[in-house]
Amino acid sequence: MLHTGIQWEYLPQELGFGSGMTCWRRLATGNEAGVWDQLRVLLEKLRSADKPTGPGR
């Protein structure tokens, strides 16, 4: 579903995230705020901090 998508109206209410439209609005707001870009930068920093550097490593 993450790659092919799901129609918002079919999002199960039991998950507790509200309606499909609510989830869509939250995702759109996050996109507009640059959340995914910031998350990508954070993940790159974490990955580079985890890589061994220098001789003997």
mmCIF entry with sequence, helices, sheets and N, C-alpha, C, O atoms, coordinates in Angstrom:
data_MODEL
# 
_entry.id   MODEL 
# 
_entity.id                         1 
_entity.type                       polymer 
_entity.pdbx_number_of_molecules   1 
# 
_entity_poly.entity_id                      1 
_entity_poly.type                           'polypeptide(L)' 
_entity_poly.nstd_linkage                   no 
_entity_poly.nstd_monomer                   no 
_entity_poly.pdbx_seq_one_letter_code       MLHTGIQWEYLPQELGFGSGMTCWRRLATGNEAGVWDQLRVLLEKLRSADKPTGPGR 
_entity_poly.pdbx_seq_one_letter_code_can   MLHTGIQWEYLPQELGFGSGMTCWRRLATGNEAGVWDQLRVLLEKLRSADKPTGPGR 
_entity_poly.pdbx_strand_id                 A 
# 
loop_
_entity_poly_seq.entity_id 
_entity_poly_seq.num 
_entity_poly_seq.mon_id 
_entity_poly_seq.hetero 
1 1  MET n 
1 2  LEU n 
1 3  HIS n 
1 4  THR n 
1 5  GLY n 
1 6  ILE n 
1 7  GLN n 
1 8  TRP n 
1 9  GLU n 
1 10 TYR n 
1 11 LEU n 
1 12 PRO n 
1 13 GLN n 
1 14 GLU n 
1 15 LEU n 
1 16 GLY n 
1 17 PHE n 
1 18 GLY n 
1 19 SER n 
1 20 GLY n 
1 21 MET n 
1 22 THR n 
1 23 CYS n 
1 24 TRP n 
1 25 ARG n 
1 26 ARG n 
1 27 LEU n 
1 28 ALA n 
1 29 THR n 
1 30 GLY n 
1 31 ASN n 
1 32 GLU n 
1 33 ALA n 
1 34 GLY n 
1 35 VAL n 
1 36 TRP n 
1 37 ASP n 
1 38 GLN n 
1 39 LEU n 
1 40 ARG n 
1 41 VAL n 
1 42 LEU n 
1 43 LEU n 
1 44 GLU n 
1 45 LYS n 
1 46 LEU n 
1 47 ARG n 
1 48 SER n 
1 49 ALA n 
1 50 ASP n 
1 51 LYS n 
1 52 PRO n 
1 53 THR n 
1 54 GLY n 
1 55 PRO n 
1 56 GLY n 
1 57 ARG n 
# 
_struct_asym.id          A 
_struct_asym.entity_id   1 
# 
loop_
_struct_conf.conf_type_id 
_struct_conf.id 
_struct_conf.pdbx_PDB_helix_id 
_struct_conf.beg_label_comp_id 
_struct_conf.beg_label_asym_id 
_struct_conf.beg_label_seq_id 
_struct_conf.pdbx_beg_PDB_ins_code 
_struct_conf.end_label_comp_id 
_struct_conf.end_label_asym_id 
_struct_conf.end_label_seq_id 
_struct_conf.pdbx_end_PDB_ins_code 
_struct_conf.beg_auth_comp_id 
_struct_conf.beg_auth_asym_id 
_struct_conf.beg_auth_seq_id 
_struct_conf.end_auth_comp_id 
_struct_conf.end_auth_asym_id 
_struct_conf.end_auth_seq_id 
_struct_conf.pdbx_PDB_helix_class 
_struct_conf.details 
_struct_conf.pdbx_PDB_helix_length 
HELX_P HELX_P1 AA1 TRP A 8  ? TYR A 10 ? TRP A 8  TYR A 10 5 ? 3  
HELX_P HELX_P2 AA2 GLN A 13 ? LEU A 15 ? GLN A 13 LEU A 15 5 ? 3  
HELX_P HELX_P3 AA3 GLY A 20 ? ALA A 33 ? GLY A 20 ALA A 33 1 ? 14 
HELX_P HELX_P4 AA4 VAL A 35 ? ASP A 50 ? VAL A 35 ASP A 50 1 ? 16 
# 
_struct_conf_type.id          HELX_P 
_struct_conf_type.criteria    ? 
_struct_conf_type.reference   ? 
# 
loop_
_atom_site.group_PDB 
_atom_site.id 
_atom_site.type_symbol 
_atom_site.label_atom_id 
_atom_site.label_alt_id 
_atom_site.label_comp_id 
_atom_site.label_asym_id 
_atom_site.label_entity_id 
_atom_site.label_seq_id 
_atom_site.pdbx_PDB_ins_code 
_atom_site.Cartn_x 
_atom_site.Cartn_y 
_atom_site.Cartn_z 
_atom_site.occupancy 
_atom_site.B_iso_or_equiv 
_atom_site.pdbx_formal_charge 
_atom_site.auth_seq_id 
_atom_site.auth_comp_id 
_atom_site.auth_asym_id 
_atom_site.auth_atom_id 
_atom_site.pdbx_PDB_model_num 
ATOM 1   N N  . MET A 1 1  ? 0.810   -1.195 0.000  1.00 0.00 ? 1  MET A N  1 
ATOM 2   C CA . MET A 1 1  ? 0.000   0.000  0.000  1.00 0.00 ? 1  MET A CA 1 
ATOM 3   C C  . MET A 1 1  ? 0.855   1.261  0.000  1.00 0.00 ? 1  MET A C  1 
ATOM 4   O O  . MET A 1 1  ? 0.452   2.282  -0.558 1.00 0.00 ? 1  MET A O  1 
ATOM 5   N N  . LEU A 1 2  ? 2.039   1.201  0.624  1.00 0.00 ? 2  LEU A N  1 
ATOM 6   C CA . LEU A 1 2  ? 2.866   2.403  0.680  1.00 0.00 ? 2  LEU A CA 1 
ATOM 7   C C  . LEU A 1 2  ? 3.356   2.816  -0.702 1.00 0.00 ? 2  LEU A C  1 
ATOM 8   O O  . LEU A 1 2  ? 3.555   4.003  -0.962 1.00 0.00 ? 2  LEU A O  1 
ATOM 9   N N  . HIS A 1 3  ? 3.548   1.858  -1.575 1.00 0.00 ? 3  HIS A N  1 
ATOM 10  C CA . HIS A 1 3  ? 4.055   2.188  -2.902 1.00 0.00 ? 3  HIS A CA 1 
ATOM 11  C C  . HIS A 1 3  ? 2.926   2.395  -3.912 1.00 0.00 ? 3  HIS A C  1 
ATOM 12  O O  . HIS A 1 3  ? 3.030   3.245  -4.796 1.00 0.00 ? 3  HIS A O  1 
ATOM 13  N N  . THR A 1 4  ? 1.859   1.626  -3.781 1.00 0.00 ? 4  THR A N  1 
ATOM 14  C CA . THR A 1 4  ? 0.783   1.715  -4.765 1.00 0.00 ? 4  THR A CA 1 
ATOM 15  C C  . THR A 1 4  ? -0.329  2.641  -4.318 1.00 0.00 ? 4  THR A C  1 
ATOM 16  O O  . THR A 1 4  ? -1.116  3.097  -5.146 1.00 0.00 ? 4  THR A O  1 
ATOM 17  N N  . GLY A 1 5  ? -0.413  2.927  -3.048 1.00 0.00 ? 5  GLY A N  1 
ATOM 18  C CA . GLY A 1 5  ? -1.417  3.837  -2.541 1.00 0.00 ? 5  GLY A CA 1 
ATOM 19  C C  . GLY A 1 5  ? -2.695  3.157  -2.096 1.00 0.00 ? 5  GLY A C  1 
ATOM 20  O O  . GLY A 1 5  ? -2.951  1.995  -2.413 1.00 0.00 ? 5  GLY A O  1 
ATOM 21  N N  . ILE A 1 6  ? -3.477  3.897  -1.366 1.00 0.00 ? 6  ILE A N  1 
ATOM 22  C CA . ILE A 1 6  ? -4.781  3.451  -0.899 1.00 0.00 ? 6  ILE A CA 1 
ATOM 23  C C  . ILE A 1 6  ? -5.695  4.663  -0.981 1.00 0.00 ? 6  ILE A C  1 
ATOM 24  O O  . ILE A 1 6  ? -5.273  5.785  -0.702 1.00 0.00 ? 6  ILE A O  1 
ATOM 25  N N  . GLN A 1 7  ? -6.905  4.445  -1.352 1.00 0.00 ? 7  GLN A N  1 
ATOM 26  C CA . GLN A 1 7  ? -7.834  5.568  -1.383 1.00 0.00 ? 7  GLN A CA 1 
ATOM 27  C C  . GLN A 1 7  ? -8.103  6.003  0.053  1.00 0.00 ? 7  GLN A C  1 
ATOM 28  O O  . GLN A 1 7  ? -8.351  5.179  0.933  1.00 0.00 ? 7  GLN A O  1 
ATOM 29  N N  . TRP A 1 8  ? -8.050  7.298  0.265  1.00 0.00 ? 8  TRP A N  1 
ATOM 30  C CA . TRP A 1 8  ? -8.170  7.822  1.625  1.00 0.00 ? 8  TRP A CA 1 
ATOM 31  C C  . TRP A 1 8  ? -9.468  7.391  2.302  1.00 0.00 ? 8  TRP A C  1 
ATOM 32  O O  . TRP A 1 8  ? -9.475  7.144  3.508  1.00 0.00 ? 8  TRP A O  1 
ATOM 33  N N  . GLU A 1 9  ? -10.544 7.297  1.564  1.00 0.00 ? 9  GLU A N  1 
ATOM 34  C CA . GLU A 1 9  ? -11.813 6.937  2.196  1.00 0.00 ? 9  GLU A CA 1 
ATOM 35  C C  . GLU A 1 9  ? -11.837 5.496  2.690  1.00 0.00 ? 9  GLU A C  1 
ATOM 36  O O  . GLU A 1 9  ? -12.720 5.120  3.461  1.00 0.00 ? 9  GLU A O  1 
ATOM 37  N N  . TYR A 1 10 ? -10.860 4.674  2.245  1.00 0.00 ? 10 TYR A N  1 
ATOM 38  C CA . TYR A 1 10 ? -10.793 3.279  2.699  1.00 0.00 ? 10 TYR A CA 1 
ATOM 39  C C  . TYR A 1 10 ? -9.846  3.079  3.873  1.00 0.00 ? 10 TYR A C  1 
ATOM 40  O O  . TYR A 1 10 ? -9.641  1.953  4.326  1.00 0.00 ? 10 TYR A O  1 
ATOM 41  N N  . LEU A 1 11 ? -9.278  4.152  4.356  1.00 0.00 ? 11 LEU A N  1 
ATOM 42  C CA . LEU A 1 11 ? -8.409  4.063  5.521  1.00 0.00 ? 11 LEU A CA 1 
ATOM 43  C C  . LEU A 1 11 ? -9.243  3.624  6.723  1.00 0.00 ? 11 LEU A C  1 
ATOM 44  O O  . LEU A 1 11 ? -10.235 4.278  7.046  1.00 0.00 ? 11 LEU A O  1 
ATOM 45  N N  . PRO A 1 12 ? -8.864  2.529  7.394  1.00 0.00 ? 12 PRO A N  1 
ATOM 46  C CA . PRO A 1 12 ? -9.688  2.015  8.490  1.00 0.00 ? 12 PRO A CA 1 
ATOM 47  C C  . PRO A 1 12 ? -9.810  2.998  9.651  1.00 0.00 ? 12 PRO A C  1 
ATOM 48  O O  . PRO A 1 12 ? -8.802  3.484  10.163 1.00 0.00 ? 12 PRO A O  1 
ATOM 49  N N  . GLN A 1 13 ? -11.012 3.283  10.057 1.00 0.00 ? 13 GLN A N  1 
ATOM 50  C CA . GLN A 1 13 ? -11.272 4.178  11.196 1.00 0.00 ? 13 GLN A CA 1 
ATOM 51  C C  . GLN A 1 13 ? -10.705 3.596  12.494 1.00 0.00 ? 13 GLN A C  1 
ATOM 52  O O  . GLN A 1 13 ? -10.378 4.333  13.424 1.00 0.00 ? 13 GLN A O  1 
ATOM 53  N N  . GLU A 1 14 ? -10.593 2.257  12.542 1.00 0.00 ? 14 GLU A N  1 
ATOM 54  C CA . GLU A 1 14 ? -10.112 1.585  13.754 1.00 0.00 ? 14 GLU A CA 1 
ATOM 55  C C  . GLU A 1 14 ? -8.666  1.955  14.088 1.00 0.00 ? 14 GLU A C  1 
ATOM 56  O O  . GLU A 1 14 ? -8.225  1.762  15.221 1.00 0.00 ? 14 GLU A O  1 
ATOM 57  N N  . LEU A 1 15 ? -7.937  2.476  13.123 1.00 0.00 ? 15 LEU A N  1 
ATOM 58  C CA . LEU A 1 15 ? -6.556  2.871  13.383 1.00 0.00 ? 15 LEU A CA 1 
ATOM 59  C C  . LEU A 1 15 ? -6.481  4.098  14.289 1.00 0.00 ? 15 LEU A C  1 
ATOM 60  O O  . LEU A 1 15 ? -5.448  4.354  14.908 1.00 0.00 ? 15 LEU A O  1 
ATOM 61  N N  . GLY A 1 16 ? -7.560  4.843  14.364 1.00 0.00 ? 16 GLY A N  1 
ATOM 62  C CA . GLY A 1 16 ? -7.617  5.977  15.278 1.00 0.00 ? 16 GLY A CA 1 
ATOM 63  C C  . GLY A 1 16 ? -6.996  7.261  14.751 1.00 0.00 ? 16 GLY A C  1 
ATOM 64  O O  . GLY A 1 16 ? -6.685  8.158  15.535 1.00 0.00 ? 16 GLY A O  1 
ATOM 65  N N  . PHE A 1 17 ? -6.808  7.368  13.435 1.00 0.00 ? 17 PHE A N  1 
ATOM 66  C CA . PHE A 1 17 ? -6.208  8.573  12.862 1.00 0.00 ? 17 PHE A CA 1 
ATOM 67  C C  . PHE A 1 17 ? -7.240  9.547  12.340 1.00 0.00 ? 17 PHE A C  1 
ATOM 68  O O  . PHE A 1 17 ? -6.877  10.570 11.760 1.00 0.00 ? 17 PHE A O  1 
ATOM 69  N N  . GLY A 1 18 ? -8.501  9.264  12.526 1.00 0.00 ? 18 GLY A N  1 
ATOM 70  C CA . GLY A 1 18 ? -9.552  10.122 11.997 1.00 0.00 ? 18 GLY A CA 1 
ATOM 71  C C  . GLY A 1 18 ? -9.973  9.652  10.620 1.00 0.00 ? 18 GLY A C  1 
ATOM 72  O O  . GLY A 1 18 ? -9.645  8.543  10.198 1.00 0.00 ? 18 GLY A O  1 
ATOM 73  N N  . SER A 1 19 ? -10.686 10.489 9.941  1.00 0.00 ? 19 SER A N  1 
ATOM 74  C CA . SER A 1 19 ? -11.172 10.137 8.613  1.00 0.00 ? 19 SER A CA 1 
ATOM 75  C C  . SER A 1 19 ? -10.030 10.184 7.602  1.00 0.00 ? 19 SER A C  1 
ATOM 76  O O  . SER A 1 19 ? -8.955  10.717 7.876  1.00 0.00 ? 19 SER A O  1 
ATOM 77  N N  . GLY A 1 20 ? -10.289 9.619  6.440  1.00 0.00 ? 20 GLY A N  1 
ATOM 78  C CA . GLY A 1 20 ? -9.300  9.679  5.378  1.00 0.00 ? 20 GLY A CA 1 
ATOM 79  C C  . GLY A 1 20 ? -8.975  11.106 4.989  1.00 0.00 ? 20 GLY A C  1 
ATOM 80  O O  . GLY A 1 20 ? -7.818  11.425 4.715  1.00 0.00 ? 20 GLY A O  1 
ATOM 81  N N  . MET A 1 21 ? -9.984  11.973 4.960  1.00 0.00 ? 21 MET A N  1 
ATOM 82  C CA . MET A 1 21 ? -9.765  13.374 4.611  1.00 0.00 ? 21 MET A CA 1 
ATOM 83  C C  . MET A 1 21 ? -8.882  14.058 5.657  1.00 0.00 ? 21 MET A C  1 
ATOM 84  O O  . MET A 1 21 ? -8.023  14.868 5.306  1.00 0.00 ? 21 MET A O  1 
ATOM 85  N N  . THR A 1 22 ? -9.085  13.743 6.927  1.00 0.00 ? 22 THR A N  1 
ATOM 86  C CA . THR A 1 22 ? -8.239  14.309 7.986  1.00 0.00 ? 22 THR A CA 1 
ATOM 87  C C  . THR A 1 22 ? -6.790  13.896 7.785  1.00 0.00 ? 22 THR A C  1 
ATOM 88  O O  . THR A 1 22 ? -5.888  14.727 7.891  1.00 0.00 ? 22 THR A O  1 
ATOM 89  N N  . CYS A 1 23 ? -6.560  12.622 7.496  1.00 0.00 ? 23 CYS A N  1 
ATOM 90  C CA . CYS A 1 23 ? -5.201  12.133 7.264  1.00 0.00 ? 23 CYS A CA 1 
ATOM 91  C C  . CYS A 1 23 ? -4.583  12.811 6.045  1.00 0.00 ? 23 CYS A C  1 
ATOM 92  O O  . CYS A 1 23 ? -3.412  13.190 6.064  1.00 0.00 ? 23 CYS A O  1 
ATOM 93  N N  . TRP A 1 24 ? -5.372  12.960 4.990  1.00 0.00 ? 24 TRP A N  1 
ATOM 94  C CA . TRP A 1 24 ? -4.871  13.604 3.782  1.00 0.00 ? 24 TRP A CA 1 
ATOM 95  C C  . TRP A 1 24 ? -4.463  15.045 4.076  1.00 0.00 ? 24 TRP A C  1 
ATOM 96  O O  . TRP A 1 24 ? -3.410  15.498 3.627  1.00 0.00 ? 24 TRP A O  1 
ATOM 97  N N  . ARG A 1 25 ? -5.295  15.763 4.828  1.00 0.00 ? 25 ARG A N  1 
ATOM 98  C CA . ARG A 1 25 ? -4.975  17.159 5.165  1.00 0.00 ? 25 ARG A CA 1 
ATOM 99  C C  . ARG A 1 25 ? -3.701  17.236 6.001  1.00 0.00 ? 25 ARG A C  1 
ATOM 100 O O  . ARG A 1 25 ? -2.864  18.111 5.779  1.00 0.00 ? 25 ARG A O  1 
ATOM 101 N N  . ARG A 1 26 ? -3.551  16.315 6.967  1.00 0.00 ? 26 ARG A N  1 
ATOM 102 C CA . ARG A 1 26 ? -2.341  16.325 7.795  1.00 0.00 ? 26 ARG A CA 1 
ATOM 103 C C  . ARG A 1 26 ? -1.103  16.050 6.956  1.00 0.00 ? 26 ARG A C  1 
ATOM 104 O O  . ARG A 1 26 ? -0.070  16.689 7.154  1.00 0.00 ? 26 ARG A O  1 
ATOM 105 N N  . LEU A 1 27 ? -1.192  15.109 6.024  1.00 0.00 ? 27 LEU A N  1 
ATOM 106 C CA . LEU A 1 27 ? -0.077  14.813 5.139  1.00 0.00 ? 27 LEU A CA 1 
ATOM 107 C C  . LEU A 1 27 ? 0.244   16.014 4.262  1.00 0.00 ? 27 LEU A C  1 
ATOM 108 O O  . LEU A 1 27 ? 1.414   16.357 4.093  1.00 0.00 ? 27 LEU A O  1 
ATOM 109 N N  . ALA A 1 28 ? -0.771  16.658 3.704  1.00 0.00 ? 28 ALA A N  1 
ATOM 110 C CA . ALA A 1 28 ? -0.567  17.828 2.849  1.00 0.00 ? 28 ALA A CA 1 
ATOM 111 C C  . ALA A 1 28 ? 0.063   18.971 3.641  1.00 0.00 ? 28 ALA A C  1 
ATOM 112 O O  . ALA A 1 28 ? 0.953   19.654 3.133  1.00 0.00 ? 28 ALA A O  1 
ATOM 113 N N  . THR A 1 29 ? -0.380  19.183 4.862  1.00 0.00 ? 29 THR A N  1 
ATOM 114 C CA . THR A 1 29 ? 0.177   20.248 5.707  1.00 0.00 ? 29 THR A CA 1 
ATOM 115 C C  . THR A 1 29 ? 1.647   19.968 6.005  1.00 0.00 ? 29 THR A C  1 
ATOM 116 O O  . THR A 1 29 ? 2.479   20.875 5.959  1.00 0.00 ? 29 THR A O  1 
ATOM 117 N N  . GLY A 1 30 ? 1.961   18.716 6.309  1.00 0.00 ? 30 GLY A N  1 
ATOM 118 C CA . GLY A 1 30 ? 3.355   18.340 6.562  1.00 0.00 ? 30 GLY A CA 1 
ATOM 119 C C  . GLY A 1 30 ? 4.221   18.529 5.333  1.00 0.00 ? 30 GLY A C  1 
ATOM 120 O O  . GLY A 1 30 ? 5.354   19.000 5.434  1.00 0.00 ? 30 GLY A O  1 
ATOM 121 N N  . ASN A 1 31 ? 3.698   18.167 4.179  1.00 0.00 ? 31 ASN A N  1 
ATOM 122 C CA . ASN A 1 31 ? 4.439   18.359 2.928  1.00 0.00 ? 31 ASN A CA 1 
ATOM 123 C C  . ASN A 1 31 ? 4.722   19.831 2.694  1.00 0.00 ? 31 ASN A C  1 
ATOM 124 O O  . ASN A 1 31 ? 5.843   20.200 2.345  1.00 0.00 ? 31 ASN A O  1 
ATOM 125 N N  . GLU A 1 32 ? 3.723   20.672 2.882  1.00 0.00 ? 32 GLU A N  1 
ATOM 126 C CA . GLU A 1 32 ? 3.886   22.118 2.676  1.00 0.00 ? 32 GLU A CA 1 
ATOM 127 C C  . GLU A 1 32 ? 4.891   22.712 3.661  1.00 0.00 ? 32 GLU A C  1 
ATOM 128 O O  . GLU A 1 32 ? 5.592   23.670 3.336  1.00 0.00 ? 32 GLU A O  1 
ATOM 129 N N  . ALA A 1 33 ? 4.956   22.146 4.855  1.00 0.00 ? 33 ALA A N  1 
ATOM 130 C CA . ALA A 1 33 ? 5.873   22.650 5.875  1.00 0.00 ? 33 ALA A CA 1 
ATOM 131 C C  . ALA A 1 33 ? 7.299   22.130 5.685  1.00 0.00 ? 33 ALA A C  1 
ATOM 132 O O  . ALA A 1 33 ? 8.216   22.564 6.382  1.00 0.00 ? 33 ALA A O  1 
ATOM 133 N N  . GLY A 1 34 ? 7.488   21.202 4.743  1.00 0.00 ? 34 GLY A N  1 
ATOM 134 C CA . GLY A 1 34 ? 8.823   20.678 4.490  1.00 0.00 ? 34 GLY A CA 1 
ATOM 135 C C  . GLY A 1 34 ? 9.251   19.575 5.438  1.00 0.00 ? 34 GLY A C  1 
ATOM 136 O O  . GLY A 1 34 ? 10.444  19.311 5.588  1.00 0.00 ? 34 GLY A O  1 
ATOM 137 N N  . VAL A 1 35 ? 8.287   18.928 6.079  1.00 0.00 ? 35 VAL A N  1 
ATOM 138 C CA . VAL A 1 35 ? 8.601   17.890 7.058  1.00 0.00 ? 35 VAL A CA 1 
ATOM 139 C C  . VAL A 1 35 ? 9.424   16.763 6.433  1.00 0.00 ? 35 VAL A C  1 
ATOM 140 O O  . VAL A 1 35 ? 10.388  16.296 7.040  1.00 0.00 ? 35 VAL A O  1 
ATOM 141 N N  . TRP A 1 36 ? 9.055   16.323 5.230  1.00 0.00 ? 36 TRP A N  1 
ATOM 142 C CA . TRP A 1 36 ? 9.756   15.185 4.610  1.00 0.00 ? 36 TRP A CA 1 
ATOM 143 C C  . TRP A 1 36 ? 11.185  15.562 4.264  1.00 0.00 ? 36 TRP A C  1 
ATOM 144 O O  . TRP A 1 36 ? 12.087  14.736 4.403  1.00 0.00 ? 36 TRP A O  1 
ATOM 145 N N  . ASP A 1 37 ? 11.412  16.787 3.817  1.00 0.00 ? 37 ASP A N  1 
ATOM 146 C CA . ASP A 1 37 ? 12.774  17.230 3.520  1.00 0.00 ? 37 ASP A CA 1 
ATOM 147 C C  . ASP A 1 37 ? 13.616  17.266 4.798  1.00 0.00 ? 37 ASP A C  1 
ATOM 148 O O  . ASP A 1 37 ? 14.775  16.851 4.798  1.00 0.00 ? 37 ASP A O  1 
ATOM 149 N N  . GLN A 1 38 ? 13.027  17.761 5.875  1.00 0.00 ? 38 GLN A N  1 
ATOM 150 C CA . GLN A 1 38 ? 13.745  17.816 7.150  1.00 0.00 ? 38 GLN A CA 1 
ATOM 151 C C  . GLN A 1 38 ? 14.040  16.414 7.665  1.00 0.00 ? 38 GLN A C  1 
ATOM 152 O O  . GLN A 1 38 ? 15.117  16.160 8.205  1.00 0.00 ? 38 GLN A O  1 
ATOM 153 N N  . LEU A 1 39 ? 13.096  15.514 7.499  1.00 0.00 ? 39 LEU A N  1 
ATOM 154 C CA . LEU A 1 39 ? 13.296  14.135 7.933  1.00 0.00 ? 39 LEU A CA 1 
ATOM 155 C C  . LEU A 1 39 ? 14.410  13.478 7.117  1.00 0.00 ? 39 LEU A C  1 
ATOM 156 O O  . LEU A 1 39 ? 15.232  12.742 7.664  1.00 0.00 ? 39 LEU A O  1 
ATOM 157 N N  . ARG A 1 40 ? 14.438  13.739 5.825  1.00 0.00 ? 40 ARG A N  1 
ATOM 158 C CA . ARG A 1 40 ? 15.485  13.182 4.962  1.00 0.00 ? 40 ARG A CA 1 
ATOM 159 C C  . ARG A 1 40 ? 16.863  13.655 5.417  1.00 0.00 ? 40 ARG A C  1 
ATOM 160 O O  . ARG A 1 40 ? 17.803  12.862 5.472  1.00 0.00 ? 40 ARG A O  1 
ATOM 161 N N  . VAL A 1 41 ? 16.989  14.947 5.744  1.00 0.00 ? 41 VAL A N  1 
ATOM 162 C CA . VAL A 1 41 ? 18.264  15.496 6.218  1.00 0.00 ? 41 VAL A CA 1 
ATOM 163 C C  . VAL A 1 41 ? 18.659  14.838 7.536  1.00 0.00 ? 41 VAL A C  1 
ATOM 164 O O  . VAL A 1 41 ? 19.821  14.474 7.721  1.00 0.00 ? 41 VAL A O  1 
ATOM 165 N N  . LEU A 1 42 ? 17.720  14.683 8.437  1.00 0.00 ? 42 LEU A N  1 
ATOM 166 C CA . LEU A 1 42 ? 17.999  14.051 9.727  1.00 0.00 ? 42 LEU A CA 1 
ATOM 167 C C  . LEU A 1 42 ? 18.478  12.615 9.534  1.00 0.00 ? 42 LEU A C  1 
ATOM 168 O O  . LEU A 1 42 ? 19.450  12.194 10.161 1.00 0.00 ? 42 LEU A O  1 
ATOM 169 N N  . LEU A 1 43 ? 17.804  11.868 8.673  1.00 0.00 ? 43 LEU A N  1 
ATOM 170 C CA . LEU A 1 43 ? 18.204  10.481 8.431  1.00 0.00 ? 43 LEU A CA 1 
ATOM 171 C C  . LEU A 1 43 ? 19.605  10.405 7.828  1.00 0.00 ? 43 LEU A C  1 
ATOM 172 O O  . LEU A 1 43 ? 20.379  9.519  8.190  1.00 0.00 ? 43 LEU A O  1 
ATOM 173 N N  . GLU A 1 44 ? 19.942  11.309 6.921  1.00 0.00 ? 44 GLU A N  1 
ATOM 174 C CA . GLU A 1 44 ? 21.288  11.335 6.352  1.00 0.00 ? 44 GLU A CA 1 
ATOM 175 C C  . GLU A 1 44 ? 22.333  11.607 7.425  1.00 0.00 ? 44 GLU A C  1 
ATOM 176 O O  . GLU A 1 44 ? 23.397  10.987 7.429  1.00 0.00 ? 44 GLU A O  1 
ATOM 177 N N  . LYS A 1 45 ? 22.034  12.534 8.336  1.00 0.00 ? 45 LYS A N  1 
ATOM 178 C CA . LYS A 1 45 ? 22.965  12.830 9.434  1.00 0.00 ? 45 LYS A CA 1 
ATOM 179 C C  . LYS A 1 45 ? 23.134  11.622 10.344 1.00 0.00 ? 45 LYS A C  1 
ATOM 180 O O  . LYS A 1 45 ? 24.252  11.306 10.751 1.00 0.00 ? 45 LYS A O  1 
ATOM 181 N N  . LEU A 1 46 ? 22.042  10.948 10.665 1.00 0.00 ? 46 LEU A N  1 
ATOM 182 C CA . LEU A 1 46 ? 22.126  9.771  11.522 1.00 0.00 ? 46 LEU A CA 1 
ATOM 183 C C  . LEU A 1 46 ? 22.910  8.649  10.854 1.00 0.00 ? 46 LEU A C  1 
ATOM 184 O O  . LEU A 1 46 ? 23.708  7.971  11.502 1.00 0.00 ? 46 LEU A O  1 
ATOM 185 N N  . ARG A 1 47 ? 22.683  8.457  9.559  1.00 0.00 ? 47 ARG A N  1 
ATOM 186 C CA . ARG A 1 47 ? 23.416  7.415  8.839  1.00 0.00 ? 47 ARG A CA 1 
ATOM 187 C C  . ARG A 1 47 ? 24.906  7.725  8.789  1.00 0.00 ? 47 ARG A C  1 
ATOM 188 O O  . ARG A 1 47 ? 25.730  6.830  8.973  1.00 0.00 ? 47 ARG A O  1 
ATOM 189 N N  . SER A 1 48 ? 25.255  8.967  8.545  1.00 0.00 ? 48 SER A N  1 
ATOM 190 C CA . SER A 1 48 ? 26.674  9.311  8.457  1.00 0.00 ? 48 SER A CA 1 
ATOM 191 C C  . SER A 1 48 ? 27.344  9.240  9.830  1.00 0.00 ? 48 SER A C  1 
ATOM 192 O O  . SER A 1 48 ? 28.531  8.926  9.915  1.00 0.00 ? 48 SER A O  1 
ATOM 193 N N  . ALA A 1 49 ? 26.617  9.523  10.888 1.00 0.00 ? 49 ALA A N  1 
ATOM 194 C CA . ALA A 1 49 ? 27.162  9.420  12.239 1.00 0.00 ? 49 ALA A CA 1 
ATOM 195 C C  . ALA A 1 49 ? 27.403  7.972  12.632 1.00 0.00 ? 49 ALA A C  1 
ATOM 196 O O  . ALA A 1 49 ? 28.241  7.696  13.491 1.00 0.00 ? 49 ALA A O  1 
ATOM 197 N N  . ASP A 1 50 ? 26.680  7.045  12.017 1.00 0.00 ? 50 ASP A N  1 
ATOM 198 C CA . ASP A 1 50 ? 26.786  5.630  12.346 1.00 0.00 ? 50 ASP A CA 1 
ATOM 199 C C  . ASP A 1 50 ? 27.901  4.945  11.569 1.00 0.00 ? 50 ASP A C  1 
ATOM 200 O O  . ASP A 1 50 ? 28.296  3.831  11.914 1.00 0.00 ? 50 ASP A O  1 
ATOM 201 N N  . LYS A 1 51 ? 28.420  5.595  10.519 1.00 0.00 ? 51 LYS A N  1 
ATOM 202 C CA . LYS A 1 51 ? 29.456  4.979  9.687  1.00 0.00 ? 51 LYS A CA 1 
ATOM 203 C C  . LYS A 1 51 ? 30.816  5.167  10.334 1.00 0.00 ? 51 LYS A C  1 
ATOM 204 O O  . LYS A 1 51 ? 31.150  6.266  10.777 1.00 0.00 ? 51 LYS A O  1 
ATOM 205 N N  . PRO A 1 52 ? 31.596  4.109  10.389 1.00 0.00 ? 52 PRO A N  1 
ATOM 206 C CA . PRO A 1 52 ? 32.953  4.244  10.932 1.00 0.00 ? 52 PRO A CA 1 
ATOM 207 C C  . PRO A 1 52 ? 33.834  5.080  9.997  1.00 0.00 ? 52 PRO A C  1 
ATOM 208 O O  . PRO A 1 52 ? 33.736  4.972  8.775  1.00 0.00 ? 52 PRO A O  1 
ATOM 209 N N  . THR A 1 53 ? 34.691  5.911  10.587 1.00 0.00 ? 53 THR A N  1 
ATOM 210 C CA . THR A 1 53 ? 35.576  6.742  9.790  1.00 0.00 ? 53 THR A CA 1 
ATOM 211 C C  . THR A 1 53 ? 36.994  6.610  10.317 1.00 0.00 ? 53 THR A C  1 
ATOM 212 O O  . THR A 1 53 ? 37.209  6.199  11.457 1.00 0.00 ? 53 THR A O  1 
ATOM 213 N N  . GLY A 1 54 ? 37.938  6.954  9.493  1.00 0.00 ? 54 GLY A N  1 
ATOM 214 C CA . GLY A 1 54 ? 39.342  6.961  9.904  1.00 0.00 ? 54 GLY A CA 1 
ATOM 215 C C  . GLY A 1 54 ? 39.968  5.581  9.853  1.00 0.00 ? 54 GLY A C  1 
ATOM 216 O O  . GLY A 1 54 ? 39.280  4.581  9.651  1.00 0.00 ? 54 GLY A O  1 
ATOM 217 N N  . PRO A 1 55 ? 41.308  5.536  10.043 1.00 0.00 ? 55 PRO A N  1 
ATOM 218 C CA . PRO A 1 55 ? 42.031  4.265  9.997  1.00 0.00 ? 55 PRO A CA 1 
ATOM 219 C C  . PRO A 1 55 ? 41.720  3.390  11.203 1.00 0.00 ? 55 PRO A C  1 
ATOM 220 O O  . PRO A 1 55 ? 41.438  3.883  12.295 1.00 0.00 ? 55 PRO A O  1 
ATOM 221 N N  . GLY A 1 56 ? 41.776  2.100  10.984 1.00 0.00 ? 56 GLY A N  1 
ATOM 222 C CA . GLY A 1 56 ? 41.564  1.153  12.084 1.00 0.00 ? 56 GLY A CA 1 
ATOM 223 C C  . GLY A 1 56 ? 40.118  0.883  12.391 1.00 0.00 ? 56 GLY A C  1 
ATOM 224 O O  . GLY A 1 56 ? 39.824  0.192  13.366 1.00 0.00 ? 56 GLY A O  1 
ATOM 225 N N  . ARG A 1 57 ? 39.218  1.388  11.618 1.00 0.00 ? 57 ARG A N  1 
ATOM 226 C CA . ARG A 1 57 ? 37.798  1.149  11.873 1.00 0.00 ? 57 ARG A CA 1 
ATOM 227 C C  . ARG A 1 57 ? 37.194  0.338  10.797 1.00 0.00 ? 57 ARG A C  1 
ATOM 228 O O  . ARG A 1 57 ? 36.001  0.037  10.846 1.00 0.00 ? 57 ARG A O  1 
# 
